[in-house]
Amino acid sequence: MPSAELIAIGTELLLGEIQDTNSRFLARQLRDLGVDLFRTTNIGDNAARIASAVNEALSRVNIVITTGGLGPTVDDPTRDAIAQAFNTPAVFHPDIWKVIEDRFLRRGVTPTENNKRQAFLPVGAKVISNPVGTAPAFSISREGRTVFCLPGVPKEMEYLFLESVLPQIKAEYHLHSVIKVRVVRLAGIGESVVDQSIAELERMSNPTVGLLAHPGLVDIRITAKSVNDSSADTMITTVEKQLLSLFPTDFYGFDGQTLASNIVSIIESRQLKITIFESGLSDKWPVELSSSPLISVKSSEVPINLVDIPKNNSDSSILQFFCDFSENLGEGCLEYVVQFRSFQHHASMLYNGPQAQSPAWAINRALDVIRRTLNEHLN
């Protein structure tokens, strides 16, 4: 199975001015191809550092894909960097320049002299035609290992990868295997508790099992490598069943499902209604809630008195949730009352994690209380 690394080029990435969405796209494409991704790297517009990173990557993997740095300006150094990495000069290609020039002229624009920089490629490089942009991409190989240099503009990069790079990788490495991923999503349980419960599963080599914690949530990722989709799905399903048996009440969804979408699905299937009365969390509730006509969130600027809330059983189709969230010395406290039909419960929860994450934690814990209440009293 071939291996790969990604190198995203651009000082704007290091300054946090833009997000590196290209690496995410490529990582998922390589995963689906059955290519092992060893690492991703962000590097600024510095030819020497890029050349060093490329050589390091080539010492480890079969495939290196760079994105960005192919424009016409001085701070577009990828061509020069690859020439340094391969210890070869970059030479001018009149045929490439003619294509670039014609593209400008068709738009009624005269190309400036610096656009000629895009017609220089390292000796030995193969052009990857770019019909959706001005910057030509290219590939170059050494000792059976290949570097693909793609533009940084996401739409251009995605097009060139799917149309040119992906077919070449498939053909060159005779890829017949796949990598599939399933995420099992849990709420209301701590990461350490989950880790202790699935320690044996986390030691497996294929499929692999890993954890990712969010405020109030834990994702369990199952990754299977196999010769085809069916075999990978079988491997994943086996582990998935074990996880669901371990966490039957904590599980709320797979992959991109959210707590909010889970709740909306439950109430819409039963034609129930939810009214949330809250203070301290205004404008932080998920958009899935506001998009449902069956859910109402009423915010208050002053704390809600949760001590003397009367039981209200007049309408058994409505769940009411009252909560107050406050922070003191970096510690968050969520106090709530939930009532549904004949059930009423009053409790509080404390959070002492990173302060910036405390509102997200409070929202997720509140939604999990609502989810659990519905599940427990609808069966």
N, C-alpha and C positions, 0 to 999 in steps of 0.2 A: 504494500500500500504506500503510495507516494506521500511525501510530507511537504508542507508549505509554510512560508512566513509572509506577513503583510507589512509593508512599510508605507505609512501615510506621510506625505511630505508637505510642509507648509508651516511657516512661523505662526500664522494665524491660528493654527491648531494648538500650539504650545501656549499662546496667549489667551486661549479660551474664547476667542472671537467667534469661532464656528465649531460645530460638532463634527466628529469624524464618523459620518454615516456610511462612508464608503467601506470601511473595514467591516462594519456590521453586515452589509450586503454581501461582501465577498466571503466572509466567514460562513454565512449560511449556505452560500452556493458551494463552497468547498466541502462543507459538511455533507450536503446532499450528494456530492460526487463520490464520497468515500475517501477524501483526502484529509490526512491528519494535519491540523493547523497547530504548529508549535508555539508561535507567539506573534503578536502584533506590536508595531513600534511607531511612534510619532517622532518625526525629526523636523527641525526647522530648515530654512532655506540655506543650507551650508553644504557645498559640494563635497568637502573632505569628510564631513561626518556621515553624509549619505553614502559615500563610497565605502567607508569603513563598515557601516551597518550592512550594506549589500554583501560585502565579502564575508562578514561574520555569518550572515544568514546562509550563504552558499556553502559554508563549511558544515552546515547542519542539515539542510533540507534539499529537496529536488527542485522546488518551485518557489520563486520569490516574485511577489507582485507589488509594484510600487504604484501609488496614485498621487498625482499632482506634480507640479514643477515643470510642466511641458509647454508653458506659455512663451510669449516672445520677449519678456522683460528680463532685466538683469537678475532679478530675484526668482528666476525659474531655472534652477540649476541641475535638473535631473539628467539631462543629456550629458553635461560635462562630468557629473558625478559617476555615471555609469562608464563613461570613457576612462575615468581614473581607476575605477574598480577593476576594469578589464585590461588596464595598462595599454590603451590604444587611443589614437587620436579620434576626434569627431570631425567628420568631413562633410562638405557641402554636397547636397544632392539636387542638381538642377531640376530633375523630374518632380521631386517633392515640392520644390519652390513653385513650379509651374501650376501644380494643383492648388496650392495655397493662393497664389496670385489670381488665378481664374475665379476662385470662390469669392474673393473680395470684389473683383471687377463685376461679377454677376449681380452683386448687391449695389453696384454703383459707387464703390469705395476704392480708393487707391491705397494699397498696402504701404505702410511705412517701412523704412529700412530695417528696423529691429525685428520685423516679422520674418526676416530671412533666418533668424536664429532657429526657427522651428524646422528649417530644412537641413540642419546639421544633425547627423547621427553618428554614433560610434562605429568604427570599422567593424564589420561582421554582423551588424544589427540587421534585422529583417523588419521592414515596414509593416505596420498594421494600419490599413487604410481607415480613415476616420471620415465617413460621409456626413456625420452629424455635428462636426466642429472643425475648427481650423488646425488644431494641434494634432499632428500625426503621432500615433502611438508606435511602439516597436518592441521587439523581443530580441534577446541575445543569449547565447548559450556557451557554456564552458564545461567540459568533462561530463556531458550528459545532464547538466543542471541548467535551468533556464530562468532568466529574469524577464518578466513582462512589465513594461512601463506604460501605464494608462493615465489618461487625463484625470484631473481632480474634480472636474464638473460632474456631479453624480449621474445625470442622464447620459452624458457621453460615455462615462466609465462603464455604466451598466450595459449600455448597448454594445460596446466593443467587447466586453467580457463575454456576454451571451452569444454574440455573433461570431467572434474570432478566437478568443482565448479558450473558452470552454470546449469547443470542438477539438482544438489542438491538444489540450490536456487529456481529453477522453481517448483520442487516437494514439497519442504517444505512450500513455501508461496503461492502455487496454483496460480501462476501468470498468469493472463489473460489480463492484461492491458498493454498498450504501451505508450511510450513517444516519440513523434516525434518533430523534429526541422526543421525549414526553416529559412534561412537567406536571407533577402532582402537587396541588396547592393546599396548604393547611393554614388554619387560623386558630388563635387562642391557645397556642402551645409554644413553648420556648424552643429555641434552636438546640440548646444543650440536651433537652429531654428527647428531642427527635434524634439527635446524633447518637445518644446512648442506646436508643431503641433499635436503630438500624445499623449499628457498627459493623456487623458481619456483611451486610449488603454493600456498605461503602468500601469494603476490601476487595470486592469482585473486580476482575479485569475486563470482562465483557459479558453483559452490559456493565457499564460503570454507573455508580450512584453518587451524587453529590448534593450538597445543601447550599441554599442561598437565602439568607435571612433578610426580611424587610420589617419595618416597625409593626409589630403585632402579627406578622405573617411569616411562614416558612415555606419555601419552595423546595421540593425534592426533584432533582433532574435525573432522568434515566436516559442513558445514551447507549445505543446498541449498534455494533458494526456487523454486517453480514453480507451475504452474496446477493440478496434480493430483499425487496420490501416485505414480503410475507414472512421470511425468516426473522428479520429484524423486529417486525411487529409481534411475533410470537415471543421473542426474548423479552421485549418490553412488557407485554401483557403478563407474563409470569411474575415479574417483579412488582408490577402495578397491583396485582391481586394481593400480594404479601403486604404492601403498604396500606392498602385500603382496609385490610383486616387488622392492622396495627393501630390505625387512626380513623376508626369509622365515624366518630362524631366531629373530628377536627378537619376532615376533608371537605372542601367546598367546590373544587373544580379542577380542570385540566388546562394546561397551556395558557392561553390568553384570557381565560375566564377570571372575573373579579368577584369580590364579595358583593359589591353592589349589583352586578348583573345576576348573580345567584339569587339574591333577594327579590329582584324584579321578576325573575322567572317564576319563583314560587308564588308570589302574590297574584301575578297575572294569570297563572294556571288555575288558581282558586278564587279569583275575583275578590281578593281581600284588599284592605287599605291600611296604610301605615301613616301615622302622624308623629313627627319628631319635633319635640319642643327642646330647644337647646340654648345654652349660653356659653360663650368662650370659643366657639368653633365656626362662627359665621363665615360664609363664603369658602369653606374648605371641604364641603361635602361633595362626593363624586357627581359628575354630570349625569351619570346613569339614573340617579335618583330624581333629579329635576325633570328628566325627560319622560318620566312615567306619570300619568295623570292620577295614579293610585297612591302616590307618595307625596306627602306635604312636609316641608321642613320649615318650622317657624322659629326664628332666631330672636333672642332677647339680649339687650345690652347689659342687663343686670342679672346676677345669679338667680337661678330658679330655686324656690323653696321645695326641696324634695322630701321633707319630713312628713308633711300632712297631705300628700296627694291622695284623694279619696279613690277607692275602688270604683271603676266605672264599667259595669258589665252590660250596659244598655244595648250595645251593638257588638255582637260576637264576631263580626267581620272586620273589626278595626283593631289593630295593634297600636298601642300608644307607648312612646319611648320618651322619657324626660331625662335630660342629662345636663350636667354642669362641669365644665373643664376649667381648671385653674393651674397656674404654675407658681411655685414659690421656691426660690433658691435653686433653680434648675430642676426641680422635681415636679413632674406633672401628676395631677390627680383627676381622675374621671369618676364622678359620682353619678349614679343613674337609678332610675326606677323604670322597669318595664312591666307592662300589664297587657294581657291578652286573654280574653274570656274570663275565666275564674282565677287565672294565675296573676299574681303580682309579686315582684321581687325587687328589693332595694339593696344596692351594694356599691362599693367603691373599689377602684383599682389605682395603684401607684406605678409610676414610671420614672426611672432614674437613669435612663440612657442619654444619648446626645440631645441637648435641649432643642436643637433645630428640628428634630424628628418627632418631638412629643405630640404636636397636633395630628400628624399622620397616624401615630400610634393610637391616639384617642379615637380618631375616626374609625380605624380598623377594629378596635376593640368594641366600640359601640355597634358597628355593623355585625360583628360576630355574635354579640348578645342577641340582637334581633334575629339573626339567622338561626341560632340554636333554639330560641324560643319558638319560632315557627315550626322547626323540625320536630321538636319535642311534643308540641300540642296539636299537630295536624295529623298525627298517626293514630 
